[in-house]
Amino acid sequence: MKDAFGTPQSLLVLGGTSDIALATARRLIARRTRTVWLAGRPSPELEAAAAHLRGLGADTHTVAFDALAPESHEAGLGKIFAEGDIDMVLLAFGVLGDQAGDERDPLAATRVAQTNYTGAVSAGLVCARALQAQGHGSLVVLSSVAGERARRSNFIYGSSKAGLDAFAQGLGDALHGTGVHVMVVRPGFVRTRMTAGLPEAPLATTPEAVATAIELGLRRRSETVWVPGALRLVMSVLRHAPRSVFRRLPM
Amino acid sequence: MPAPTPPSTRTVPLTGWGRTAPTAARLIRPRTYEEATDAVRACGALGARGGIARGLGRAYGDAAQNAGGAVLDMTGLDRVRTVDADAGTVHCDAGVSLHRLMEVLLPLGRFVPVTPGTRQVTVGGAIAADIHGKNHHVSGSFARHVLSLELLTADGEIHTVRPGTPLFDATAGGMGLTGVILGATVRLLPVETAWMSVDTERATDLDDLLARLAATDHYYRYSVAWIDLLARGASTGRAVLTRGDHAPREALRTAGWAWGTRARGARSAERDGHPSPLEFRTSRLPAAPSFVPEGLLGRTTVGLFNELWYRRAPRSRTGELQRLATFFHPLDGVPHWNRIYGRSGFVQYQFVVGYGREEALRRIVDRISTRRCPSFLAVLKRFGEGDAGWLSFPMPGWTLALDIPAGLPGLDAFLDELDEEVAAAGGRVYLAKDARLRPELLAAMYPRLDEFRELRRELDPRAVFVSDLARRLSL
């Protein structure tokens, strides 16, 4: 069960090797979290992540999960929920893609969309139903500021996150009053493996800062969390900027 | 005859009084013992998520929530069955509130044996949390005054449970996890009036407070100290003590009352401006608004309130006549006062440390004061002998209770540190108020926890009775 501060005792991470997810798990393990499920494609990295969290004192399991195989989600995730209550699901999988390459290769672009959006719709709905049945739990969805308004430089990734963001908001409304809490997290540029080698955007942040914001959001039962918080203001300005201006912004 | 309609059920989100950690459950409202039995049978059939009884929802934490399962709203079982005025006992349903009991009993010259800071608790809840009041140092906790209770267990049977049996001791303070309490027979206190004779004094710091309480508490049936936890330095722990007893008729006469033989006729008494001395009157202010901005109760506002509250109290006053409700239940005057903490809600932290552990108490008060937790409802009192309930909270010693907004940054880690201090001093925190204890510490605080778990396993192998509290702390 979650405590009065929204800190979960059990955590399921979808996308178990995500830097942000692991920073969040570390933070929560330092509080109340004792059981962690890391779901992802079987890999030495996933096992290493599990071993690392185990070393921090959590009872950690790995489980095979592929965002691109939605037909397997119901059975695979169902097994985890059958083992006991999950107080928090962190939906953290996603790929950035390679914008220039993907524009030339529609199939590669589709893979980004399928991972970030279609996979999340399927996994999100499966988890939402399980959380609703247990009458409690938080579904934390890692969206992105890129989804707030698609930019020339990464609109394939941005559009997939926009879809995910809209889906998660709607899901949150659908689950209002069921004891299940959906929280959309919109980080800006986060220094992770995913963004390694990319030019850094203004207001860049770290996985640890995102983890801190997630913990605070759980406590406040927030519906939307921006990391850093200043992005809320920045993006609300950018969202209303005229296309002709927005197009020319150096982003 | 038409078939009785089944009790209504609907799925609703529920929280405790602290308004943290909402979870959804099917709410069932039985109105008879038979309907309650059916409801418990249905809980058993629901699968793994079971059911738990809920009264008026004044437990601060998650004791009366059951995520994904059933919650039995017991307020439909609200009959006062028999009052034996000579013996001074009442037999009533578990869903009867202490407020209702006071309305019924005061005109007969009887009062409930133990009342907490609110009248809005049910008899069943009072037993399940084994509540205490300002008279604990004299009268012990609620279950001490229970002569017998009817318990509906997981097998769907109703048992009459008497004190001195393991089932009674597991149920008193057992947070509803041994079964559904359906009714109880409770021993009452004789009173002559519905008024309290109250002495008020100020203590300038914690040492002064402890000394005054230790030296003079036994002169009073009721005793409590409001403590200013925002005061620092030399005035750390300054407090206002309010202590008293039920006022005898004589005290009212001295105060200028004249009711004589006409007192029984309410109308003529009203005409005189003096109602019956046993008339139970309460006052209500407007309810707290449903939306309160976050952070309204910060250090400045609460600090200001505390300053005024302390200054307003007389240095020393004796024999003041107060209405029962004013003395016992000041918060009941503001309906929904729990909303004032805004959306994040609040946690109430109540612990006890034994006599001889005053050092631990001082350290904790120091830490709270230094940290500047904005708490304006901090209460210190002395407990007397503990009772037999396995998970019953009171034990001989000092107990401190305080409200803190849950949104305060770093509060979770801070309270964990206080828990460590409490556990190391052989103390414990109160489960009826808990919403955040680290499960690992529970066994140290409640040495009879294993017996409790063992009895539950035997009595309820399918875990028909379960709550969020039970899940969170593995009760």
Interface residues (C-beta under 8 A of the other chain):
Chain A: M1 K2 D3 A4 F5 G6 T7 Q9 R31 R32 D85 Q132 A133 Q134 G135 H136 G177 T178 G179 V180 L216 R219 R220 R221
Chain B: T11 V12 P13 G18 T20 A21 P22 T23 A24 A25 R49 G61 D62 N66 A67 G68 G69 E294 R343 S344 G345 V347 A406 G407 P409 L411 D412 A413 A435 R436 R438 D468 R471 R472
